[in-house]
Amino acid sequence: MTFDEAIKARHTVKVYKKKPIPADVAKQLNERIKALNEGLDVFMSLVTNDSSALNAAYRIAMTKNVNNYIVLSGKNEKDLEEKLGYGGADIMLYAQTLGLNTWWVSGTFNKGNAREKGGIPGTNLIKGIIIIGYGENNGIPHKSKKPSEVSLYNGRSQPFWFIRGVGAALLAPTSLNRQAFMIRCTGDKVSISCDKGPYSDLELGIIKYHFEIGAGRENFVYE
């Protein structure tokens, strides 16, 4: 499965099978996470066979067999959330190519347990977790806005790469599925913004990653 295919196949999954992540798959995930950590200067950590990071009420009411997750953390810097959104989007799609399902959780999780189990340094900020495992199903597509509601191209005819990029961005996970972002383009110059909200910087990183996969990073530059 390519990343383009993974973008279309990935949906939020909250109910999982009692199937552990095999050692060879965990190794691939950890190698990917290590490369992302080094490239983005963040600290993401895979935790397996543990359910303590998700709040108990959530586990009882909405989920099943949530036993693996990736902790998203890093140093207290201005662009931390955008970098974690970008890196988290990469690892979610990579997990999809390995046959795994995921669910991004930004608010309802236990930071203390996530810090302990993930071996997160005490000075690091934790900005979310990504639940990961083998879903009982593959989830369902979310309701999506029209491309014209989230994008603006200044010119006569939108290039195909821009159309593909916007389409990929519309398949990205956002808080409460608000899709409160705008992608603007003039020629090959692109700017992406998100409405201010509690997770807007995380969402900016996620949207940028999805747009780049769809559009092809070689086709544009950021303003």
C-alpha positions as CSV (number, residue, x, y, z in Angstrom):
1,M,0.0,0.0,0.0
2,T,1.3,3.4,-0.9
3,F,0.9,6.5,1.2
4,D,-1.6,7.9,-1.3
5,E,-3.6,4.7,-0.8
6,A,-3.2,4.9,2.9
7,I,-4.7,8.4,3.0
8,K,-7.9,7.1,1.4
9,A,-8.0,3.9,3.6
10,R,-7.3,5.5,7.0
11,H,-10.2,6.2,9.2
12,T,-10.6,6.6,13.0
13,V,-10.9,3.2,14.7
14,K,-11.8,2.9,18.4
15,V,-12.6,-0.8,18.6
16,Y,-9.7,-3.3,18.3
17,K,-9.0,-7.0,18.2
18,K,-7.2,-8.8,21.0
19,K,-4.2,-9.2,18.7
20,P,-0.8,-8.0,19.8
21,I,1.5,-6.1,17.4
22,P,4.1,-8.6,16.3
23,A,7.7,-7.9,17.2
24,D,8.8,-7.4,13.5
25,V,6.0,-4.8,13.0
26,A,6.8,-3.0,16.3
27,K,10.5,-2.9,15.1
28,Q,9.4,-1.2,11.8
29,L,7.3,1.3,13.7
30,N,10.1,2.1,16.2
31,E,12.6,2.6,13.3
32,R,10.2,5.0,11.6
33,I,9.6,6.8,14.9
34,K,13.3,7.1,15.6
35,A,13.9,8.7,12.1
36,L,11.0,11.1,12.7
37,N,12.3,12.0,16.1
38,E,15.7,12.8,14.8
39,G,14.5,14.7,11.7
40,L,11.9,16.8,13.5
41,D,13.6,17.1,16.9
42,V,10.7,15.7,18.8
43,F,10.2,12.7,21.1
44,M,7.5,10.1,20.0
45,S,7.4,6.8,21.8
46,L,5.6,3.5,21.0
47,V,4.0,1.7,24.0
48,T,2.6,-1.8,23.6
49,N,0.5,-4.0,25.7
50,D,-0.7,-1.2,28.0
51,S,-4.1,0.6,28.2
52,S,-3.4,3.0,31.1
53,A,-2.9,6.1,29.0
54,L,-6.5,6.3,27.9
55,N,-8.9,7.6,30.5
56,A,-10.9,4.8,32.2
57,A,-14.3,6.3,31.3
58,Y,-13.4,6.5,27.7
59,R,-12.2,2.9,27.7
60,I,-15.5,1.6,29.2
61,A,-17.9,3.8,27.1
62,M,-16.4,4.0,23.7
63,T,-13.5,1.6,23.0
64,K,-12.4,-2.0,23.1
65,N,-8.9,-3.6,23.4
66,V,-7.0,-0.3,23.3
67,N,-3.7,-1.7,24.3
68,N,-1.1,0.1,22.2
69,Y,-0.3,3.8,21.6
70,I,2.3,6.3,20.5
71,V,3.0,9.2,22.9
72,L,3.6,12.5,21.2
73,S,6.0,14.8,23.0
74,G,8.9,17.2,22.7
75,K,10.7,20.2,24.0
76,N,8.7,23.3,24.9
77,E,9.3,25.2,21.7
78,K,7.0,27.4,19.6
79,D,6.6,25.0,16.7
80,L,6.3,21.8,18.8
81,E,2.7,21.1,18.1
82,E,3.0,21.7,14.3
83,K,6.0,19.3,14.3
84,L,4.1,16.6,16.2
85,G,1.1,17.0,14.0
86,Y,3.4,16.5,10.9
87,G,5.2,13.5,12.4
88,G,2.1,12.0,13.9
89,A,0.4,12.1,10.5
90,D,3.4,10.3,9.0
91,I,3.4,7.5,11.5
92,M,-0.4,7.1,11.2
93,L,-0.2,6.6,7.5
94,Y,2.9,4.4,7.8
95,A,1.0,2.2,10.3
96,Q,-1.9,2.0,7.7
97,T,0.6,0.6,5.1
98,L,1.5,-2.1,7.7
99,G,-2.1,-3.2,8.0
100,L,-2.7,-1.3,11.3
101,N,-5.5,1.1,12.3
102,T,-5.2,4.3,14.4
103,W,-7.0,6.9,16.4
104,W,-5.6,10.3,17.3
105,V,-6.4,11.4,20.9
106,S,-5.5,14.9,21.9
107,G,-7.5,15.6,25.1
108,T,-9.0,12.6,26.9
109,F,-5.9,10.7,28.0
110,N,-3.8,10.3,31.2
111,K,-0.6,12.3,30.7
112,G,1.0,10.9,33.8
113,N,0.7,7.3,32.7
114,A,1.6,8.2,29.1
115,R,4.8,9.9,30.4
116,E,5.7,7.0,32.6
117,K,5.0,4.2,30.1
118,G,6.5,6.1,27.2
119,G,9.7,7.0,29.0
120,I,9.1,10.7,28.3
121,P,11.7,13.1,29.8
122,G,10.3,15.2,32.6
123,T,10.9,18.5,30.8
124,N,9.0,17.5,27.7
125,L,5.5,18.5,26.9
126,I,3.0,15.8,25.9
127,K,0.5,16.9,23.2
128,G,-1.4,13.7,22.5
129,I,-1.4,10.0,21.9
130,I,-2.1,7.9,18.8
131,I,-3.9,4.6,19.6
132,I,-2.7,1.9,17.3
133,G,-3.6,-1.8,16.6
134,Y,-5.6,-4.1,14.5
135,G,-9.2,-2.8,14.3
136,E,-12.2,-4.9,14.3
137,N,-13.2,-2.9,11.3
138,N,-11.5,-0.2,9.2
139,G,-13.7,2.7,10.4
140,I,-15.9,4.8,8.2
141,P,-15.2,7.9,6.1
142,H,-15.9,11.2,7.8
143,K,-18.2,13.8,6.4
144,S,-16.1,16.2,4.3
145,K,-16.3,19.8,3.2
146,K,-16.1,20.7,-0.5
147,P,-12.6,21.6,-1.9
148,S,-13.9,25.2,-2.6
149,E,-14.7,25.6,1.1
150,V,-11.1,25.0,2.2
151,S,-9.0,26.2,-0.7
152,L,-8.4,29.2,-2.9
153,Y,-6.3,29.2,-6.1
154,N,-5.4,32.6,-7.5
155,G,-5.3,32.0,-11.3
156,R,-7.3,30.7,-14.2
157,S,-7.0,27.0,-13.8
158,Q,-6.0,25.0,-10.7
159,P,-3.1,22.7,-11.5
160,F,-3.7,18.9,-11.0
161,W,-1.2,18.7,-8.1
162,F,-3.1,21.4,-6.2
163,I,-6.4,19.6,-6.7
164,R,-4.8,16.4,-5.4
165,G,-3.2,18.1,-2.4
166,V,-6.5,19.7,-1.3
167,G,-8.2,16.3,-1.7
168,A,-5.6,14.6,0.5
169,A,-5.9,17.4,3.1
170,L,-9.7,16.8,3.3
171,L,-9.0,13.2,4.3
172,A,-6.8,14.3,7.2
173,P,-8.1,13.9,10.8
174,T,-9.1,17.1,12.5
175,S,-10.6,17.9,15.9
176,L,-14.4,17.2,15.9
177,N,-14.0,16.9,12.1
178,R,-14.1,20.7,11.9
179,Q,-11.8,20.9,8.9
180,A,-11.2,24.5,9.9
181,F,-8.3,25.1,7.5
182,M,-7.6,27.1,4.4
183,I,-5.1,26.3,1.6
184,R,-4.2,29.3,-0.6
185,C,-2.1,29.1,-3.8
186,T,-0.7,31.5,-6.3
187,G,1.4,29.9,-9.0
188,D,3.5,27.4,-7.1
189,K,3.4,29.3,-3.8
190,V,1.2,27.7,-1.1
191,S,0.1,28.9,2.3
192,I,-1.9,26.8,4.8
193,S,-3.6,28.2,7.9
194,C,-6.0,26.8,10.5
195,D,-8.6,28.7,12.5
196,K,-7.5,29.2,16.1
197,G,-8.6,26.5,18.4
198,P,-7.1,24.3,21.2
199,Y,-5.5,21.9,18.6
200,S,-5.0,24.2,15.6
201,D,-1.2,24.0,15.6
202,L,-1.4,20.2,15.7
203,E,-3.9,20.3,12.9
204,L,-1.7,22.6,10.8
205,G,1.1,20.0,10.9
206,I,-1.3,17.2,10.0
207,I,-2.9,19.2,7.1
208,K,0.6,20.1,5.8
209,Y,1.7,16.5,5.7
210,H,-1.4,15.3,3.9
211,F,-1.2,18.1,1.4
212,E,2.4,17.4,0.6
213,I,1.6,13.7,0.0
214,G,-1.2,14.5,-2.3
215,A,0.4,17.4,-4.2
216,G,4.0,16.2,-4.3
217,R,6.5,18.3,-2.4
218,E,8.5,18.9,-5.6
219,N,5.6,20.9,-7.1
220,F,5.4,23.8,-4.8
221,V,7.0,26.0,-2.2
222,Y,5.5,27.4,1.0
223,E,5.1,31.2,1.3
